[in-house]
Amino acid sequence: MRVFITGASGWIGSAVTDELLANGYQVLGLARSDSSAEALEAKGAEVLRGDLDDLEALRSGASSTDATIHLANKHDWANPAVSNKAEREAVETIGEALAGSNRKFLLASGVAGAVAGRALTENDASPFHGLESPRGGSENRALEYVEQGVGTVSVRFAPTVHGAGDQGFVKFIVDAARANGFSGYVGDGANNWPAVHRSDAARVVRLGLEKAAPGTLLHAIGEQAIPTRTIAEAIGRGLNLPVRSIDPGEATAKLGMIGGFFAMDIPASSALTQQLLGWTPTGPTLVDDLDAGSYFA
Ligand SMILES: NC(=O)c1ccc[n+]([C@@H]2O[C@H](COP(=O)([O-])OP(=O)(O)OC[C@H]3O[C@@H](n4cnc5c(N)ncnc54)[C@H](OP(=O)(O)O)[C@@H]3O)[C@@H](O)[C@H]2O)c1
């Protein structure tokens, strides 16, 4: 089976590419630079040159392969409208290319802001629909193509897909701690984040490709709820810095764009995903990874 992956050279995408290649798949990876193309070719993937604005490349990748996994994202944190527009256009382009094919279309999504006061489950539909909503409402937009014969499966990743080399949200919090001279949590730090190790997340994607029916929501969640104070304490240990509370009104001033996220209580369950896919997270926990030191090198 030949699989088109956008974002194949990214943090999650490179692990997914390795996971698929190791399990006998062929990978066609979208690459926007020479270095990304070389990295993909070096591991035995084919390369399709193009970027997210090159909708013809997305169309060609999706229509010339047996399945598509969409992981590329502009991640323009200063101007999320840019990322949201690109995300929605990519989903619509891939959805239209796959209409009537019954081929699988897995896309990345998240867990933030969907429910309050309890853990999000795979039975909770996303409340985000429009272009102006988080991720441009891409999950619901992609699911609309199921009716047109597309095998859409949404993979909701924990806000930290962690491991050695991670440059994502936890790295932002570590960098803010360095700049502040203390490791901060927001308020009493009792609000929770879920987490998943990158290797576990990559296996969810492969198993989702193999086993999930069109319209399925999967949760790549290894740990359901880690108090953010526990995360801040591990960062304080790693940097040898004091740990202290940040007033919620100062979260963005002290932590930057990640402040608003780190203040959120976003527990999420993966019980249904584990049952459906026969998947058990086996990678290190987030605190194990922090204590192992790579975030502070
Ligand atoms: N990591 C997490 O903790 C996490 C949590 C929740 C959801 N997600 C979602 O999961 C997906 C993958 O995340 P990630 O952490 O692997 O992100 P990442 O490491 O930033 O990788 C993003 C990928 O997108 C590619 N890309 C960026 N801008 C592009 C453009 N204009 N055209 C084409 N490709 C472009 C990058 O290409 P280059 O390699 O050439 O730079 C890279 O391959 C994203 O949708 C992300 O929002 C991630």
The ligand as an SDF file (V2000), in Angstrom:
LIG
                    3D

 48 52  0  0  0  0  0  0  0  0999 V2000
    3.2110   17.8910   18.2330 N   0  0  0  0  0  0  0  0  0  0  0  0
    2.1400   17.9710   18.9730 C   0  0  0  0  0  0  0  0  0  0  0  0
    2.2550   17.9090   20.1980 O   0  0  0  0  0  0  0  0  0  0  0  0
    0.7570   18.0990   18.3430 C   0  0  0  0  0  0  0  0  0  0  0  0
   -0.3590   18.1270   19.1890 C   0  0  0  0  0  0  0  0  0  0  0  0
   -1.6270   18.2410   18.6440 C   0  0  0  0  0  0  0  0  0  0  0  0
   -1.7720   18.3250   17.2640 C   0  0  0  0  0  0  0  0  0  0  0  0
   -0.6680   18.3350   16.4700 N   0  0  0  0  0  0  0  0  0  0  0  0
   -0.8620   18.4500   15.0120 C   0  0  0  0  0  0  0  0  0  0  0  0
   -0.2560   17.3460   14.3530 O   0  0  0  0  0  0  0  0  0  0  0  0
    0.2590   17.7700   13.0890 C   0  0  0  0  0  0  0  0  0  0  0  0
    1.7450   17.4520   13.0240 C   0  0  0  0  0  0  0  0  0  0  0  0
    2.3760   18.1850   14.0710 O   0  0  0  0  0  0  0  0  0  0  0  0
    3.9450   18.1790   14.2890 P   0  0  0  0  0  0  0  0  0  0  0  0
    4.1680   18.4150   15.7310 O   0  0  0  0  0  0  0  0  0  0  0  0
    4.5590   16.9840   13.6440 O   0  0  0  0  0  0  0  0  0  0  0  0
    4.3520   19.4860   13.5060 O   0  0  0  0  0  0  0  0  0  0  0  0
    5.7820   19.9330   12.9320 P   0  0  0  0  0  0  0  0  0  0  0  0
    6.8970   19.1540   13.5190 O   0  0  0  0  0  0  0  0  0  0  0  0
    5.7990   21.4180   13.0140 O   0  0  0  0  0  0  0  0  0  0  0  0
    5.6840   19.4750   11.4360 O   0  0  0  0  0  0  0  0  0  0  0  0
    4.8570   20.1440   10.5550 C   0  0  0  0  0  0  0  0  0  0  0  0
    5.1090   19.6090    9.1580 C   0  0  0  0  0  0  0  0  0  0  0  0
    4.4020   20.4690    8.2680 O   0  0  0  0  0  0  0  0  0  0  0  0
    5.2900   20.8760    7.2730 C   0  0  0  0  0  0  0  0  0  0  0  0
    4.9240   22.2130    6.8350 N   0  0  0  0  0  0  0  0  0  0  0  0
    4.9050   23.3530    7.5350 C   0  0  0  0  0  0  0  0  0  0  0  0
    4.5260   24.3760    6.7570 N   0  0  0  0  0  0  0  0  0  0  0  0
    4.3010   23.8440    5.5550 C   0  0  0  0  0  0  0  0  0  0  0  0
    3.9020   24.3700    4.3250 C   0  0  0  0  0  0  0  0  0  0  0  0
    3.6400   25.6790    4.1690 N   0  0  0  0  0  0  0  0  0  0  0  0
    3.7850   23.5290    3.2820 N   0  0  0  0  0  0  0  0  0  0  0  0
    4.0540   22.2110    3.4100 C   0  0  0  0  0  0  0  0  0  0  0  0
    4.4520   21.6380    4.5560 N   0  0  0  0  0  0  0  0  0  0  0  0
    4.5650   22.4640    5.6010 C   0  0  0  0  0  0  0  0  0  0  0  0
    6.6700   20.8590    7.8680 C   0  0  0  0  0  0  0  0  0  0  0  0
    7.6080   20.7510    6.8380 O   0  0  0  0  0  0  0  0  0  0  0  0
    9.1950   20.8310    7.1170 P   0  0  0  0  0  0  0  0  0  0  0  0
    9.5750   19.5150    7.7340 O   0  0  0  0  0  0  0  0  0  0  0  0
    9.7870   21.0220    5.7810 O   0  0  0  0  0  0  0  0  0  0  0  0
    9.4070   21.9850    8.0500 O   0  0  0  0  0  0  0  0  0  0  0  0
    6.5700   19.6170    8.7260 C   0  0  0  0  0  0  0  0  0  0  0  0
    6.8200   18.4750    7.9530 O   0  0  0  0  0  0  0  0  0  0  0  0
   -0.0650   19.2500   12.9750 C   0  0  0  0  0  0  0  0  0  0  0  0
   -1.2880   19.4330   12.3350 O   0  0  0  0  0  0  0  0  0  0  0  0
   -0.1800   19.6700   14.4250 C   0  0  0  0  0  0  0  0  0  0  0  0
   -0.9430   20.8520   14.6160 O   0  0  0  0  0  0  0  0  0  0  0  0
    0.5830   18.2160   16.9640 C   0  0  0  0  0  0  0  0  0  0  0  0
  1  2  1  0
  2  3  2  0
  2  4  1  0
  4  5  1  0
  4 48  2  0
  5  6  2  0
  6  7  1  0
  7  8  2  0
  8  9  1  0
  8 48  1  0
  9 10  1  0
  9 46  1  0
 10 11  1  0
 11 12  1  0
 11 44  1  0
 12 13  1  0
 13 14  1  0
 14 15  2  0
 14 16  1  0
 14 17  1  0
 17 18  1  0
 18 19  2  0
 18 20  1  0
 18 21  1  0
 21 22  1  0
 22 23  1  0
 23 24  1  0
 23 42  1  0
 24 25  1  0
 25 26  1  0
 25 36  1  0
 26 27  1  0
 26 35  1  0
 27 28  2  0
 28 29  1  0
 29 30  1  0
 29 35  2  0
 30 31  1  0
 30 32  2  0
 32 33  1  0
 33 34  2  0
 34 35  1  0
 36 37  1  0
 36 42  1  0
 37 38  1  0
 38 39  2  0
 38 40  1  0
 38 41  1  0
 42 43  1  0
 44 45  1  0
 44 46  1  0
 46 47  1  0
M  CHG  2   8   1  16  -1
M  END
$$$$
